[in-house]
Amino acid sequence: MRKQLIRVFVFAAAAFIVASCSSSNPSSVEADPTVDSMTPADGATDVGLVQRVEVEFSEALDPATVTDTTLVVTARGVAGSVEYDESSDTVTFTPDTLYAASSWFDVALSGDVTDLEGNPMGQDETSSFQTGPLDCAHLTDHMEPNNSIAAATPIEIGRTYRALTGCDNDTDFFEFTLDDTALVTFSVEFRRADDEGCRVYLRRAAGDEYGFTSMGVQDGDVIDESYTFMPGTYYGEVLGGGGYEGWILYEVTVSTSDPCLDDTYEDNDFLDEAAPITPGLYQNLRGCYVDRDFYAVHAEAGQTITTNVDVHAGGTHTRRCRIFGPAGDEIAFHSSTQDLVSLSALATETGTHYVSVRFWGDGYIYDMEVTVTD
């Protein structure tokens, strides 16, 4: 599917008169393009404050005629963007900012738009709509409902999704799929925030988080959450309000770049993915930024599990080492910026125990020795 993105601006104007009909082109055998439907409908009231304007045509358009004057929403200075979707023959205007609450807006569709044979629509189309009040019900965006991983909205890598909202702790989930290993950046730019608390997560299908950022955000702030992922499907989450009442308006972009080089024990980011090992020395392991490496080792009740993690020269970022019991309960923890970290724990029951290493830096090479002694 190929799309054309054009920036448009919205100018002040009064409500205007509806005129709709399609002209015919006597010089062409082909039928002129006509409007099959327009949303919101002419005269609609109680419209959402981030409602997109969508115009579906009777046939494919020439993308070159979809310009910044093709579809214009006027009144009260709203800016936005226009997309043409060739798969559905639809032109869409997405506002960058909120429409004013309880106000009338006018839509102007240029008759200069043509089909692929050059036949123009011929006559301008106009309509108008009225927005509802400023409340959560009227702040629902075009990707809702997406308040769970099961209902996550699929998004394309490299494309920006605008006019998204969160209201009173609304949670929005977005799904993206990688064909190759890559460093993924899930970027959230806030267009309207007023120091609202917000949390941005990267998650897997089971819901576990790879990493998250929580902060109060202002207009124009950006939260970038990054992680090196192997091929597969993953999820970004934006929690609007972050524990507070209020609302946010934001944009989402997922981008990729060259991945941090990992080792052959990946994918071992969670306890249930732990790589099985036996006691011994493991050299030239690699840790990426906020990547957790889990290893599984057997121990009998009463034995002591010791792990020594030696980062090759130059390691100055924080690393955290943990040991977990068979039930997944943490039984030892150590955080340090030193090159060598040593950690021990007594096994209170027989079974598989787990060792994890996590770095707050990228591309670190480390050696790990694990011993199990009586």
C-alpha positions in Angstrom: 0.0 0.0 0.0 1.5 3.4 -1.0 0.5 6.6 0.8 1.2 10.2 0.1 1.6 12.5 3.1 1.0 16.2 2.7 1.0 18.9 5.4 -2.1 21.1 5.5 -3.1 24.0 7.6 -6.5 25.0 8.8 -7.6 28.6 8.5 -10.2 30.7 10.3 -13.6 30.8 8.6 -17.3 30.9 9.4 -19.6 27.9 8.9 -20.4 27.5 5.3 -23.1 26.3 2.9 -23.3 22.7 1.8 -23.0 22.2 -2.0 -22.6 18.7 -3.2 -22.8 17.3 -6.7 -20.4 15.8 -9.2 -19.6 17.3 -12.6 -19.3 15.3 -15.7 -16.5 15.6 -18.2 -18.0 15.6 -21.7 -14.6 15.2 -23.3 -14.0 11.9 -21.7 -15.6 8.5 -22.0 -14.5 7.6 -18.4 -16.7 8.6 -15.5 -15.5 11.4 -13.3 -14.5 10.5 -9.7 -17.2 11.1 -7.2 -17.5 11.1 -3.4 -19.0 7.8 -2.1 -19.0 8.9 1.5 -17.7 11.5 3.9 -17.1 11.2 7.7 -18.2 13.1 9.7 -21.4 13.5 7.7 -22.5 16.9 6.7 -24.3 18.6 9.7 -23.0 16.0 12.2 -22.9 17.2 15.9 -21.3 15.9 19.0 -18.2 15.0 17.0 -15.0 13.9 18.8 -12.2 16.5 19.3 -9.6 14.5 17.3 -12.0 13.0 14.7 -10.4 12.4 11.4 -12.1 13.6 8.2 -12.3 10.7 5.7 -13.5 11.0 2.1 -14.0 7.8 0.1 -14.0 8.1 -3.6 -15.7 6.0 -6.3 -12.4 5.2 -8.0 -8.6 5.5 -7.7 -7.2 9.0 -7.7 -4.0 10.5 -9.2 -1.9 11.0 -6.0 -0.3 14.0 -7.6 -3.6 15.9 -7.3 -3.9 15.2 -3.6 -2.2 18.4 -2.4 -2.4 20.7 0.5 -5.5 22.2 -1.0 -7.3 18.9 -1.7 -8.9 18.5 1.7 -9.0 21.5 4.1 -10.7 21.8 7.5 -11.3 25.5 8.2 -11.9 27.6 11.3 -10.0 28.1 14.6 -6.5 27.5 13.3 -6.3 23.7 13.5 -3.3 22.2 11.7 -3.1 18.6 10.3 -1.9 16.2 7.7 -3.5 14.6 4.6 -3.0 11.0 3.5 -4.2 9.2 0.4 -4.8 5.5 0.8 -4.8 3.8 -2.6 -6.1 0.5 -1.2 -9.4 2.1 -0.2 -9.5 5.2 -2.5 -9.7 7.4 0.6 -8.3 10.8 1.5 -7.9 11.4 5.2 -7.3 14.6 7.2 -5.8 14.0 10.6 -5.6 17.0 13.0 -2.4 17.7 14.8 -4.1 19.5 17.6 -7.5 19.4 19.2 -10.5 20.9 17.5 -12.1 23.5 19.8 -14.8 22.0 21.9 -18.5 22.7 21.1 -17.6 24.5 17.8 -18.5 24.3 14.1 -15.9 23.4 11.5 -16.1 23.4 7.8 -14.7 20.9 5.3 -13.7 21.9 1.8 -12.8 19.3 -0.8 -11.3 20.6 -4.1 -13.0 19.7 -7.4 -9.5 19.7 -9.0 -8.7 16.2 -7.7 -8.6 13.8 -10.7 -8.7 10.1 -11.3 -5.8 8.1 -12.9 -7.0 9.1 -16.4 -7.0 12.8 -15.5 -10.7 13.2 -15.2 -11.4 15.9 -12.6 -14.2 15.7 -10.0 -15.0 19.2 -11.3 -17.1 20.7 -8.5 -15.9 21.5 -5.0 -17.6 19.6 -2.1 -18.3 21.2 1.2 -19.7 20.1 4.5 -19.6 21.1 8.2 -19.7 19.4 11.6 -19.9 20.5 15.3 -17.7 19.1 18.0 -18.8 18.0 21.5 -17.5 19.1 24.9 -14.0 18.6 26.3 -14.2 15.3 28.1 -12.8 11.7 27.9 -15.7 10.5 25.8 -14.9 13.1 23.1 -11.1 12.5 23.3 -11.3 8.9 21.9 -8.8 8.6 19.0 -9.1 6.6 15.8 -7.1 3.7 17.1 -9.4 2.9 20.0 -10.3 0.5 21.4 -6.7 -0.7 22.0 -6.5 -0.8 25.8 -5.0 -4.3 26.1 -2.3 -6.4 24.3 -5.1 -8.5 22.9 -6.7 -5.4 21.3 -3.4 -3.7 20.3 -3.4 -1.7 17.1 -1.0 -2.9 14.5 1.4 -0.1 13.3 4.0 0.1 10.6 7.7 0.7 11.3 8.8 4.1 10.1 5.4 5.7 10.0 4.1 8.4 12.4 0.7 8.1 13.9 -0.9 11.4 14.9 -3.8 12.7 17.0 -3.6 10.0 19.6 -5.0 10.6 23.1 -4.9 9.3 26.6 -7.5 10.4 29.2 -7.7 9.6 32.9 -5.3 6.6 32.9 -6.3 5.4 29.5 -3.8 2.7 28.3 -3.0 2.4 24.5 -1.2 -0.6 23.1 0.5 -0.7 19.7 1.7 -3.9 18.0 4.7 -4.0 15.6 6.5 -6.9 13.9 10.2 -7.3 13.1 11.5 -9.5 10.3 15.1 -9.1 11.3 17.0 -8.4 14.5 17.1 -4.6 15.1 17.4 -1.9 17.7 13.9 -0.6 18.0 13.0 2.9 19.3 9.4 3.4 20.3 9.1 7.2 20.3 6.2 9.1 21.8 6.1 12.9 21.2 3.6 14.9 23.3 1.7 17.6 21.6 -0.4 18.5 24.7 0.5 17.4 28.2 0.7 20.2 30.9 3.1 18.1 33.1 0.8 15.1 33.1 2.4 11.9 34.4 2.9 9.4 31.6 4.5 5.9 31.3 5.8 4.4 28.1 6.6 0.6 28.0 8.0 -2.0 25.6 6.4 -5.4 26.2 6.2 -8.9 24.9 2.9 -10.8 24.2 2.8 -12.3 27.7 2.7 -8.7 29.0 6.2 -8.7 30.7 8.1 -5.4 30.2 11.5 -5.1 28.6 11.8 -1.6 29.9 9.8 1.6 30.7 10.0 5.3 31.3 7.8 7.2 33.7 7.9 11.0 33.9 5.8 14.2 34.0 5.7 15.5 30.4 5.2 19.0 28.9 4.1 20.0 25.4 6.9 19.0 23.0 8.5 16.4 25.3 9.6 13.1 23.8 10.0 9.7 25.4 12.2 7.3 23.5 12.1 3.7 24.7 14.7 1.5 23.0 15.6 -2.2 23.0 17.4 -4.7 20.7 14.8 -7.2 19.6 15.1 -10.5 17.7 12.5 -11.2 14.9 9.0 -11.4 16.2 6.0 -9.3 17.4 6.3 -6.8 20.2 4.2 -4.1 21.9 4.5 -0.5 22.9 2.3 0.9 25.6 1.4 4.5 26.4 -0.3 5.0 29.8 -2.0 8.4 29.7 -2.2 10.2 33.1 0.3 7.9 34.7 -1.7 7.6 37.8 -3.3 11.1 37.6 -6.4 12.6 36.2 -6.0 14.5 33.0 -5.4 14.0 29.3 -2.6 13.9 26.8 -2.3 14.4 23.0 0.6 12.6 21.4 2.2 11.0 18.3 3.9 7.6 18.0 6.7 6.5 15.7 8.5 3.2 15.7 11.9 3.2 14.0 14.8 0.7 13.7 18.5 0.9 13.4 21.5 -1.5 13.6 21.2 -3.8 16.6 23.5 -4.2 19.5 25.5 -7.4 18.9 24.2 -10.2 21.1 25.5 -13.6 22.0 24.3 -17.1 21.1 22.3 -17.5 24.3 19.6 -15.1 23.2 16.6 -14.9 23.3 16.9 -15.2 27.1 15.3 -11.9 28.3 12.9 -13.5 30.8 13.1 -16.2 33.4 10.9 -18.6 31.4 13.4 -18.1 28.5 16.5 -18.8 30.7 19.4 -20.5 28.8 20.3 -23.8 30.5 23.9 -24.0 31.7 26.0 -26.2 34.0 28.5 -24.7 36.6 31.5 -23.3 34.9 33.1 -20.3 33.1 31.3 -18.7 30.2 33.4 -16.1 28.3 32.7 -13.3 25.8 29.0 -13.0 26.6 27.3 -9.8 25.5 24.9 -7.4 27.2 22.9 -4.7 25.4 21.2 -1.7 26.9 18.6 -2.8 29.5 18.8 -6.3 28.1 18.4 -9.0 30.8 20.3 -12.3 30.3 18.8 -15.2 32.3 20.6 -18.5 32.8 19.2 -21.7 34.5 21.4 -23.9 36.7 20.5 -26.9 39.0 21.2 -26.8 42.7 20.3 -29.1 45.6 18.9 -27.8 48.9 21.7 -26.6 51.1 24.2 -25.9 48.3 25.6 -22.4 47.6 25.2 -20.8 44.2 27.9 -18.2 43.4 28.1 -16.1 40.2 31.1 -13.9 39.3 30.5 -11.4 36.5 33.7 -9.8 35.1 33.1 -7.0 32.5 35.9 -6.5 30.1 37.9 -3.3 30.4 35.9 -0.1 30.0 32.7 -1.1 31.7 31.4 1.8 33.7 27.7 1.6 33.4 25.5 0.1 36.2 24.9 -3.6 35.9 22.6 -5.7 38.2 23.1 -9.3 39.1 20.4 -11.5 40.6 19.8 -15.1 41.7 16.3 -16.5 41.8 14.9 -19.7 43.4 12.9 -22.4 41.6 9.7 -20.5 42.2 11.1 -17.3 40.6 11.6 -15.6 44.0 14.7 -13.4 44.2 17.2 -14.7 46.8 20.2 -12.5 46.1 20.8 -9.1 44.4 23.8 -6.8 43.7 24.1 -3.6 41.7 27.5 -2.1 40.9 29.5 0.0 38.4 32.6 -2.1 39.1 34.1 -4.4 36.5 33.8 -7.4 38.7 30.5 -8.3 40.5 30.3 -11.3 42.8 27.0 -12.7 44.3 26.1 -15.8 46.3 22.9 -17.4 47.6 22.0 -20.5 49.6 19.6 -22.8 47.8 16.8 -23.7 50.3 15.1 -26.2 48.0 16.2 -28.6 45.2 15.5 -27.5 41.6 16.4 -25.1 38.8 17.7 -21.8 40.0 18.3 -18.7 37.9 21.0 -16.2 37.4 20.4 -12.9 35.6 22.7 -10.1 34.5 21.5 -6.7 33.2 23.3 -3.7 31.9 22.5 0.0 31.7 24.8 0.5 28.8 25.2 -1.0 25.3 27.4 -3.7 23.8 29.3 -4.8 27.0 31.3 -8.0 26.8 31.5 -10.0 30.0 32.7 -13.3 31.4 30.5 -15.2 33.9 31.6 -18.0 36.2 28.8 -19.9 38.0 29.7 -22.4 40.8 27.4 -24.7 42.9 29.2 -25.9 46.1 28.2 -27.9 49.2 
